[in-house]
Amino acid sequence: MSDDSSAISATEAKRLLDGWKHAPAIVLAVSGGPDSVALMWLAARWRRALKQGPRLIAVTVDHGLRPQAAREAREVKRLAGTLDLPHRTLRWTGIKPSTGLPEAAREARYRLLAQAARASGATHVLTAHTRDDQAETLLMRLLRGSGIAGLAAMGRETEREGVRLARPLLAVPKSRLIATLEKARIGYAVDPTNRDTAFTRPRLRALMPTLAAEGGDARNLARLAARLARANAAVEVLADGAERYLALRDGSAARPGFDAEAFVALPEEIRLRLLKRAIDRVGHEGPAELGKVEALLAALDQAVIQGTGKLKQTLAGAVIGLVNGRIRVEAAPPRRSRAR
């Protein structure tokens, strides 16, 4: 097993990337930093070794937040050219929010990458998230009070904006990507915002050495995220079974919603997931926030158990009601715009 300071070999890169060798085309998200530049270099070398494989397209998103970003995008384009990869730079235009800037920038980045993928006929977008990123994500979600699904952190592959978002380097420490670039004598950019303690992630990053001294290093935190992901997958299977159980219990009758008594007899975590699924399925303002779904579930349980019989609330663009012993979740009417 390689240590955390060794370069990634061609054999290891093949193992990391071969899961996507049958994709028709892949977009590589390359910002110019060490992680994404290493991903591009490893992917280009991997693709050259295949007789047949996906087309690779390098895409850089310039958020327009730093004057150096345009130059960094040009450097990525130059390096992509030496690797025989086509490159596109996409720009996040428009007014930037005064609060929640990192989240807004991330959403814009994924939206633009997905647009580039669809335009290129690519089914996947590969990002260079590392084990270090996974550990930081777990800490951020832990501090926000996330549930099991949130604490599972980032998945190796998920769907977003109509394409598959893949993270082949999620188990790889950042130090190994830097070692890979140093061995290949490839330069990269350093984004100063990664050290700007005005933002949450850099503040947590600064705490990592202290946490590591107490056993909370990136390896252990990423391992915890993987174990929580495993538990979350198991609970999802149980929720699937509970959903089928409630449907079968109703027989052939095409009655919307759940039988309230059967619903409240299920474990709380399962009830919570079923309720959130139903709201997200029909609501037009979702996804529903976990804390609000928990409050709604408590109100539903109380109404059913205490026998008050009725409840009606709106959440995330859905109307949730308890009528005649059934819990119904339906789309809420659109909000009326105020007259000016």
C-alpha positions as CSV (number, residue, x, y, z in Angstrom):
1,M,0.0,0.0,0.0
2,S,1.4,3.4,-1.0
3,D,2.1,6.0,1.7
4,D,0.5,9.4,1.7
5,S,3.6,11.1,0.1
6,S,4.0,8.8,-2.9
7,A,3.0,9.7,-6.5
8,I,0.1,7.8,-8.1
9,S,1.3,5.2,-10.6
10,A,-0.2,4.5,-14.0
11,T,-1.5,1.1,-12.6
12,E,-3.2,2.8,-9.7
13,A,-4.7,5.5,-12.0
14,K,-6.1,2.7,-14.1
15,R,-7.8,1.2,-11.0
16,L,-9.2,4.6,-10.0
17,L,-10.5,5.5,-13.4
18,D,-11.5,2.2,-15.2
19,G,-15.0,2.3,-13.9
20,W,-15.8,5.0,-16.5
21,K,-14.0,3.6,-19.5
22,H,-17.2,2.8,-21.2
23,A,-18.7,6.3,-21.0
24,P,-19.0,8.0,-24.4
25,A,-17.4,11.2,-23.2
26,I,-16.3,12.7,-19.9
27,V,-16.0,16.3,-18.7
28,L,-13.0,16.9,-16.4
29,A,-13.6,19.7,-14.0
30,V,-10.2,21.5,-13.9
31,S,-9.8,24.7,-11.8
32,G,-6.1,24.9,-12.1
33,G,-5.3,23.9,-8.5
34,P,-3.2,20.8,-7.7
35,D,-6.0,18.4,-7.2
36,S,-7.8,19.0,-10.5
37,V,-4.6,19.4,-12.5
38,A,-3.5,16.0,-11.2
39,L,-6.9,14.6,-12.2
40,M,-6.5,15.9,-15.8
41,W,-2.9,14.6,-16.1
42,L,-3.8,11.2,-14.7
43,A,-7.0,10.9,-16.8
44,A,-5.1,11.9,-20.0
45,R,-2.4,9.3,-19.4
46,W,-5.1,6.7,-18.6
47,R,-7.0,7.4,-21.8
48,R,-3.9,7.1,-23.9
49,A,-3.3,3.6,-22.6
50,L,-6.8,2.5,-23.7
51,K,-7.5,1.1,-27.2
52,Q,-11.0,2.5,-26.9
53,G,-12.4,4.8,-24.3
54,P,-14.3,8.0,-23.7
55,R,-13.5,11.4,-25.1
56,L,-12.1,13.7,-22.5
57,I,-13.0,17.4,-22.3
58,A,-11.4,19.7,-19.8
59,V,-13.6,22.4,-18.5
60,T,-12.6,25.4,-16.3
61,V,-15.2,27.5,-14.5
62,D,-14.2,31.1,-14.0
63,H,-16.4,32.4,-11.2
64,G,-15.3,36.0,-11.8
65,L,-14.3,36.4,-8.2
66,R,-10.5,36.8,-8.5
67,P,-8.5,38.8,-11.2
68,Q,-6.1,35.8,-11.4
69,A,-8.8,33.4,-12.4
70,A,-8.7,34.2,-16.2
71,R,-4.9,33.7,-16.3
72,E,-5.3,30.4,-14.4
73,A,-7.9,29.2,-16.9
74,R,-5.4,30.1,-19.8
75,E,-2.8,28.0,-18.0
76,V,-5.2,25.0,-17.8
77,K,-5.9,25.4,-21.5
78,R,-2.2,25.4,-22.3
79,L,-1.6,22.3,-20.3
80,A,-4.7,20.6,-21.7
81,G,-3.3,21.3,-25.2
82,T,0.0,19.5,-24.3
83,L,-2.1,16.5,-23.3
84,D,-4.2,16.6,-26.5
85,L,-7.3,17.5,-24.6
86,P,-9.9,20.0,-25.8
87,H,-10.6,22.7,-23.2
88,R,-13.4,25.1,-22.5
89,T,-13.6,28.0,-20.1
90,L,-17.1,28.9,-18.8
91,R,-17.8,32.0,-16.8
92,W,-20.3,32.6,-14.0
93,T,-21.8,36.0,-14.9
94,G,-24.3,38.2,-13.2
95,I,-24.6,39.7,-9.8
96,K,-22.8,37.7,-7.0
97,P,-24.6,37.3,-3.7
98,S,-23.3,39.2,-0.6
99,T,-23.9,36.2,1.7
100,G,-23.6,32.5,1.1
101,L,-21.0,33.1,-1.7
102,P,-19.2,29.7,-1.5
103,E,-22.5,27.8,-1.7
104,A,-23.7,30.0,-4.6
105,A,-20.4,29.6,-6.5
106,R,-20.5,25.8,-6.0
107,E,-24.0,25.6,-7.4
108,A,-23.1,27.8,-10.4
109,R,-20.0,25.6,-11.0
110,Y,-22.0,22.4,-11.1
111,R,-24.7,24.0,-13.3
112,L,-22.1,25.2,-15.8
113,L,-20.3,21.8,-15.8
114,A,-23.5,20.0,-16.4
115,Q,-24.3,22.3,-19.3
116,A,-20.9,21.6,-20.8
117,A,-21.4,17.9,-20.4
118,R,-24.7,17.9,-22.2
119,A,-23.3,20.1,-25.0
120,S,-20.4,17.6,-25.4
121,G,-22.5,14.4,-25.2
122,A,-20.8,13.5,-22.0
123,T,-22.6,11.4,-19.4
124,H,-20.2,12.1,-16.6
125,V,-18.4,15.0,-14.9
126,L,-15.3,14.0,-13.0
127,T,-14.2,16.2,-10.1
128,A,-11.0,16.0,-8.1
129,H,-12.4,15.9,-4.6
130,T,-9.9,14.1,-2.3
131,R,-10.0,12.4,1.1
132,D,-9.1,15.7,2.7
133,D,-12.2,17.3,1.1
134,Q,-14.3,14.4,2.4
135,A,-13.1,14.9,5.9
136,E,-13.8,18.6,5.8
137,T,-17.3,18.0,4.4
138,L,-18.1,15.6,7.2
139,L,-17.0,18.1,9.8
140,M,-19.0,20.9,8.2
141,R,-22.2,18.7,8.1
142,L,-21.6,17.5,11.7
143,L,-21.4,21.1,12.9
144,R,-24.7,21.9,11.1
145,G,-26.4,18.9,12.7
146,S,-27.0,16.8,9.6
147,G,-28.6,13.4,9.8
148,I,-27.1,10.1,8.7
149,A,-27.5,10.9,5.0
150,G,-25.7,14.2,5.3
151,L,-22.9,12.7,7.5
152,A,-22.2,10.1,4.8
153,A,-20.7,13.2,3.1
154,M,-19.8,12.9,-0.6
155,G,-20.6,9.8,-2.6
156,R,-18.2,8.3,-5.2
157,E,-20.9,8.9,-7.9
158,T,-24.1,10.8,-7.7
159,E,-26.6,12.4,-10.1
160,R,-26.7,16.1,-10.4
161,E,-28.1,18.5,-13.0
162,G,-29.0,15.6,-15.2
163,V,-25.5,14.1,-15.4
164,R,-23.5,11.7,-13.3
165,L,-21.0,13.5,-11.0
166,A,-18.1,11.2,-10.2
167,R,-15.2,11.6,-7.7
168,P,-12.5,9.0,-8.6
169,L,-10.0,10.5,-6.1
170,L,-12.2,10.5,-3.0
171,A,-10.1,8.0,-1.2
172,V,-6.8,9.7,-2.2
173,P,-5.0,12.2,0.0
174,K,-4.2,15.6,-1.5
175,S,-0.5,15.1,-0.6
176,R,-0.3,12.2,-3.1
177,L,-1.7,14.4,-5.9
178,I,0.9,17.1,-5.2
179,A,3.6,14.4,-5.2
180,T,2.3,13.2,-8.6
181,L,2.6,16.7,-10.1
182,E,6.0,17.2,-8.6
183,K,7.3,14.0,-10.1
184,A,5.9,14.9,-13.5
185,R,7.2,18.5,-13.1
186,I,3.8,20.0,-13.7
187,G,2.9,23.4,-12.2
188,Y,-0.4,24.4,-10.7
189,A,-2.2,27.4,-9.2
190,V,-2.8,28.1,-5.5
191,D,-6.1,29.8,-4.8
192,P,-5.7,32.2,-1.8
193,T,-9.4,31.8,-0.9
194,N,-8.6,28.3,0.2
195,R,-6.8,29.9,3.2
196,D,-9.3,32.7,3.7
197,T,-10.7,32.2,7.2
198,A,-13.7,34.4,6.4
199,F,-15.2,31.1,5.0
200,T,-16.1,28.0,6.9
201,R,-14.1,25.4,5.1
202,P,-10.7,27.2,5.4
203,R,-11.4,27.6,9.1
204,L,-12.0,23.9,9.5
205,R,-9.0,23.2,7.4
206,A,-6.9,25.2,9.8
207,L,-8.2,23.0,12.7
208,M,-7.2,19.8,11.0
209,P,-3.7,19.5,12.5
210,T,-5.2,19.9,16.0
211,L,-7.9,17.3,15.3
212,A,-5.3,14.9,13.8
213,A,-3.2,15.1,17.0
214,E,-6.3,13.7,18.8
215,G,-6.9,11.0,16.3
216,G,-9.3,12.9,14.1
217,D,-7.1,13.0,11.0
218,A,-8.5,13.0,7.4
219,R,-8.1,9.2,7.1
220,N,-10.2,8.5,10.2
221,L,-12.8,11.1,9.4
222,A,-13.2,9.8,5.8
223,R,-13.5,6.3,7.2
224,L,-16.3,7.5,9.5
225,A,-18.1,9.0,6.5
226,A,-17.8,5.7,4.6
227,R,-19.3,3.8,7.5
228,L,-22.1,6.3,7.8
229,A,-22.7,5.9,4.0
230,R,-22.9,2.2,4.5
231,A,-25.5,2.6,7.3
232,N,-27.4,5.1,5.3
233,A,-27.7,2.7,2.3
234,A,-29.0,0.0,4.7
235,V,-31.7,2.4,6.1
236,E,-32.7,3.4,2.6
237,V,-33.3,-0.3,1.8
238,L,-35.5,-0.5,4.8
239,A,-37.4,2.6,3.8
240,D,-37.9,1.1,0.4
241,G,-39.4,-2.0,2.0
242,A,-41.6,0.1,4.3
243,E,-42.9,2.1,1.3
244,R,-43.9,-1.1,-0.5
245,Y,-45.5,-2.4,2.7
246,L,-47.7,0.6,3.1
247,A,-48.7,0.3,-0.6
248,L,-49.5,-3.4,-0.4
249,R,-51.5,-2.8,2.8
250,D,-53.9,-0.6,0.9
251,G,-54.4,-3.4,-1.6
252,S,-55.7,-2.5,-5.1
253,A,-57.5,0.6,-3.9
254,A,-56.0,3.7,-5.6
255,R,-56.0,5.8,-2.5
256,P,-53.3,8.4,-2.2
257,G,-51.2,8.7,0.9
258,F,-50.5,6.4,3.8
259,D,-52.6,4.7,6.3
260,A,-51.9,6.8,9.4
261,E,-51.9,4.0,12.0
262,A,-49.6,1.7,9.9
263,F,-47.4,4.7,9.3
264,V,-46.9,5.7,13.0
265,A,-46.1,2.0,13.8
266,L,-42.9,2.2,11.8
267,P,-39.5,3.3,13.3
268,E,-39.0,7.0,13.5
269,E,-36.1,7.2,11.0
270,I,-38.1,5.3,8.4
271,R,-41.2,7.5,8.9
272,L,-39.0,10.6,8.6
273,R,-37.5,9.3,5.3
274,L,-40.9,8.3,3.8
275,L,-42.4,11.7,4.7
276,K,-39.4,13.5,3.2
277,R,-39.6,11.4,0.0
278,A,-43.2,12.1,-0.4
279,I,-42.7,15.9,0.1
280,D,-39.7,16.1,-2.3
281,R,-41.6,14.0,-4.9
282,V,-44.6,16.5,-5.2
283,G,-43.3,19.7,-3.7
284,H,-42.0,22.5,-5.9
285,E,-39.9,24.3,-3.4
286,G,-37.7,21.5,-2.2
287,P,-35.8,19.6,-1.1
288,A,-37.4,19.8,2.3
289,E,-35.1,20.7,5.2
290,L,-34.5,17.9,7.6
291,G,-35.3,19.9,10.7
292,K,-38.7,21.0,9.3
293,V,-39.6,17.5,8.3
294,E,-38.7,16.3,11.9
295,A,-41.1,19.0,13.3
296,L,-43.8,18.0,10.9
297,L,-43.4,14.3,11.8
298,A,-43.7,15.1,15.5
299,A,-47.0,17.0,14.8
300,L,-48.3,14.1,12.7
301,D,-47.4,11.5,15.3
302,Q,-49.1,13.6,18.0
303,A,-52.3,14.0,15.9
304,V,-52.5,10.3,15.1
305,I,-51.6,9.0,18.6
306,Q,-53.7,11.5,20.5
307,G,-56.6,11.0,18.1
308,T,-57.2,14.6,17.2
309,G,-57.7,13.3,13.7
310,K,-56.8,16.3,11.6
311,L,-53.7,18.2,10.6
312,K,-52.8,20.4,7.6
313,Q,-49.4,22.0,7.0
314,T,-47.4,23.3,4.0
315,L,-43.8,22.5,3.6
316,A,-41.4,22.9,0.6
317,G,-44.2,23.4,-1.9
318,A,-46.3,20.4,-0.6
319,V,-49.5,20.2,1.5
320,I,-49.4,17.5,4.1
321,G,-52.7,16.6,5.6
322,L,-54.2,14.1,8.0
323,V,-57.8,13.3,7.1
324,N,-60.0,10.3,7.9
325,G,-57.1,8.2,9.1
326,R,-54.9,8.9,6.1
327,I,-51.8,11.0,5.7
328,R,-51.9,12.7,2.3
329,V,-49.1,14.7,0.6
330,E,-50.0,16.7,-2.4
331,A,-48.6,19.6,-4.4
332,A,-49.4,23.0,-2.9
333,P,-50.9,25.6,-5.2
334,P,-48.4,28.2,-6.5
335,R,-47.8,31.2,-4.3
336,R,-49.6,34.3,-5.4
337,S,-47.3,37.1,-6.3
338,R,-48.0,40.4,-4.5
339,A,-49.6,43.1,-6.5
340,R,-47.3,46.1,-7.1
